[in-house]
Amino acid sequence: MATEAVLAAATPQLRLHPWSWLFVLLAQLRNFALPLLALLVFGQGGGWEQWQLYGALAGGALALVSVVQYFTYRYGVIGSDLVIRAGILNRTSRTIPLARIRNVSLHRTLLHRLFGVAEVRLESAGGTTAEAHMRVLSLDAASALERLVQVGHGRDAAAVDADAADANVLLRLPTVELVRLGLISNRGVVVLGAAFAAASQMVPGDPEQWFRPVGRWLFGQAEMLQMGWLATVLVALALLLGAVVLLRLLSIVLAIVQFHGFTLRERDGVLGVESGLLTRVRAHAPLRKIQFWCVSESLLHRLFRRRSLDVETAVSAGEGKDSSRSINHLAPVATAGAVAALVQRLLPEAGYPAFDWQPLHPRAWRRLCFWPLLLTLLAGLGLGLRFGAPGLLPLLLLPWWVLRARRLAAATGWALNGTVVAYRSGWLNRHTAFAELAKLQGVQVLHGPFDRRRGMATVAVDTAGAAAIGERIHIRFLPEAEARRLAAQLGRHIARNPLAW
Amino acid sequence: MQSMPTASVDAPRSAFAADARFERLSPNARRGMRVSALVGSLLVLMVSAVPLFLLSVARGEMAVATWLSLEAALAVLLLSSAWLLAGARWRATGWRLDEDGLAIRRGLLWRSETLVPRSRVQHVDLGHGPIDRLFGLATLKVHTAGTHLSSVTLAGMAQADAEALRDALVLDERGDGGQPARPAVASSAAAPGARHGD
């Protein structure tokens, strides 16, 4: 490839794509979108021309910066290092050893694809920001860079090329699966909620005003048709059903937009994920960077006989906002067998589905139902005093809480083998989380006053790059002696074995 | 990957054993903790005095006596509880360095026992706040690559202990492995990791 020859020249001499200024400008405009919008909204009235002038000046300055960046940015490969020079007043020259680059991600929105370019980010180990962010390279140049980094990892060029061919594909999601994913995940509700919240913030005045005409129209129709109460109930039900169906359809569309053409590849310990309908993202990460695994199975998952496999990598852990760039979803939706096969291929030592589950403290269920029972009892009594007998209705929940606690306690457990520590939790929505012992960072035994009264304790382990929310290995309600034994075993194992990055 | 013996566990030798011996913080740390607790509650007193004073002024001159007695009662309550809590916190805090790593035990009601394995220590900071300097103390901060244990802080170490602990944790990183360098602890404290509860 011709580009590769130039890549390997003596001084960095490759430029960004000639259209890169446009993308830099767009990215900057996105940062300034809110002030610009405010300008448009509040600038009306007096002095509109003046505001327009300010806007034009600001836009012009941004465009100038973008063009200057294009002319000053140079990159190239010198020896085994990637060298990047940038800046006009303050010149910087950054040298990144190719072997240190852990993740090359290509990001292509619809606009990028229109121009045949890609946004490239290079990340090295552990950092929270990218080592280099190239906005934008031609697709050829981006692919050449990607190849070079992979060859820099000691992989021969033939192997890299084999990647491009369809060998080593671990998982591919056809559209049928994406429809299932949409139905299971219900992304539509989240997006609609966010959109509604944003709209109520942005739109001046009471959001109710916007819905009142719609409601009035509906009621007008109902009156015109002279419907009885049964018909009204039926129409209301139909409307509700319609809303549910619409939300599910939206979820399906969102799932397809995010995961269209999802492909998971693995070769020589490097994982690659590619997906997206409009915005196409391709990310790579070494397999050994995976710190934490979690197989989730919600009620809906079970209805469709599917599961999902998520992982946490230590690559760019700080950029929670940009989660599309790091590899999180190894299998957004797959059968239990496919998930098991995937884990067995990627982490054979774990022995994934066949864990030797250990139970919690036999009285764990009592702890699990204590607070719900107490609160329900108090609420029921309070309402009963206020409203008489009907207020006691919440007390019907009491047996449910006991049932739930017993099922939860029975479904929760932990397992330890020579490679991983695992924790399963949840009754209706189940999670099985596990982490390699070699990647644990610390162990804790925690106990509160209630734990001490019942002789229980919690064992918590820590991994790198853990998300702020989500499943953790935080094993509550263990018998204290067992908790201490488990923590001691884990601690000793971690101490004796070096960290496997 | 090395397999781990799951059946025979020498739990008594671990920091997580219920009867494991932990080192207490330096006796100076108790003074330091008390001083900082007192300073904190004095600040609370000063802030709370303002609305009480304003209220008494609004109520007329007779209310000044009430204000003063209220403030005095608050002062006795706050300062004594701060004093007692600081002492209890000092007693509840312990550390221990053994072949596994640095173990820290703390908390009165919600207790935690944390082990930072020596193979996971990234770097160690020693800090000296104003109260630390007054009492010859140091605050040890151990960093790991983890998330919620990314930095584990142990305040109130004697300066010499803290330095010895830092050296023991960091030197071992260079790969001597095996037996840790025993920190040269002050005469009052026994060598950690050497003896355990019998």
Boltz contact constraints between the chains, C-beta under 6 A:
constraints:
  - contact:
      token1: [A, 349]
      token2: [B, 1]
      max_distance: 6.0
  - contact:
      token1: [A, 418]
      token2: [B, 3]
      max_distance: 6.0
  - contact:
      token1: [A, 418]
      token2: [B, 4]
      max_distance: 6.0
  - contact:
      token1: [A, 419]
      token2: [B, 1]
      max_distance: 6.0
  - contact:
      token1: [A, 441]
      token2: [B, 120]
      max_distance: 6.0
  - contact:
      token1: [A, 441]
      token2: [B, 144]
      max_distance: 6.0
  - contact:
      token1: [A, 441]
      token2: [B, 145]
      max_distance: 6.0
  - contact:
      token1: [A, 441]
      token2: [B, 146]
      max_distance: 6.0
  - contact:
      token1: [A, 441]
      token2: [B, 149]
      max_distance: 6.0
  - contact:
      token1: [A, 442]
      token2: [B, 116]
      max_distance: 6.0
  - contact:
      token1: [A, 442]
      token2: [B, 144]
      max_distance: 6.0
  - contact:
      token1: [A, 442]
      token2: [B, 146]
      max_distance: 6.0
  - contact:
      token1: [A, 442]
      token2: [B, 149]
      max_distance: 6.0
  - contact:
      token1: [A, 443]
      token2: [B, 115]
      max_distance: 6.0
  - contact:
      token1: [A, 444]
      token2: [B, 112]
      max_distance: 6.0
  - contact:
      token1: [A, 444]
      token2: [B, 114]
      max_distance: 6.0
  - contact:
      token1: [A, 445]
      token2: [B, 16]
      max_distance: 6.0
  - contact:
      token1: [A, 445]
      token2: [B, 113]
      max_distance: 6.0
  - contact:
      token1: [A, 446]
      token2: [B, 112]
      max_distance: 6.0
  - contact:
      token1: [A, 447]
      token2: [B, 111]
      max_distance: 6.0
  - contact:
      token1: [A, 448]
      token2: [B, 110]
      max_distance: 6.0
  - contact:
      token1: [A, 449]
      token2: [B, 109]
      max_distance: 6.0
  - contact:
      token1: [A, 462]
      token2: [B, 146]
      max_distance: 6.0
  - contact:
      token1: [A, 462]
      token2: [B, 147]
      max_distance: 6.0
  - contact:
      token1: [A, 462]
      token2: [B, 148]
      max_distance: 6.0
  - contact:
      token1: [A, 462]
      token2: [B, 149]
      max_distance: 6.0
  - contact:
      token1: [A, 464]
      token2: [B, 145]
      max_distance: 6.0
  - contact:
      token1: [A, 464]
      token2: [B, 146]
      max_distance: 6.0
  - contact:
      token1: [A, 466]
      token2: [B, 147]
      max_distance: 6.0
  - contact:
      token1: [A, 484]
      token2: [B, 16]
      max_distance: 6.0
  - contact:
      token1: [A, 485]
      token2: [B, 9]
      max_distance: 6.0
  - contact:
      token1: [A, 485]
      token2: [B, 11]
      max_distance: 6.0
  - contact:
      token1: [A, 487]
      token2: [B, 16]
      max_distance: 6.0
  - contact:
      token1: [A, 488]
      token2: [B, 11]
      max_distance: 6.0
  - contact:
      token1: [A, 488]
      token2: [B, 14]
      max_distance: 6.0
  - contact:
      token1: [A, 488]
      token2: [B, 16]
      max_distance: 6.0
  - contact:
      token1: [A, 489]
      token2: [B, 9]
      max_distance: 6.0
  - contact:
      token1: [A, 491]
      token2: [B, 100]
      max_distance: 6.0
  - contact:
      token1: [A, 491]
      token2: [B, 115]
      max_distance: 6.0
  - contact:
      token1: [A, 492]
      token2: [B, 100]
      max_distance: 6.0
  - contact:
      token1: [A, 493]
      token2: [B, 4]
      max_distance: 6.0
  - contact:
      token1: [A, 494]
      token2: [B, 117]
      max_distance: 6.0
  - contact:
      token1: [A, 495]
      token2: [B, 100]
      max_distance: 6.0
  - contact:
      token1: [A, 495]
      token2: [B, 101]
      max_distance: 6.0
  - contact:
      token1: [A, 495]
      token2: [B, 117]
      max_distance: 6.0
  - contact:
      token1: [A, 495]
      token2: [B, 118]
      max_distance: 6.0
  - contact:
      token1: [A, 495]
      token2: [B, 119]
      max_distance: 6.0
  - contact:
      token1: [A, 498]
      token2: [B, 119]
      max_distance: 6.0
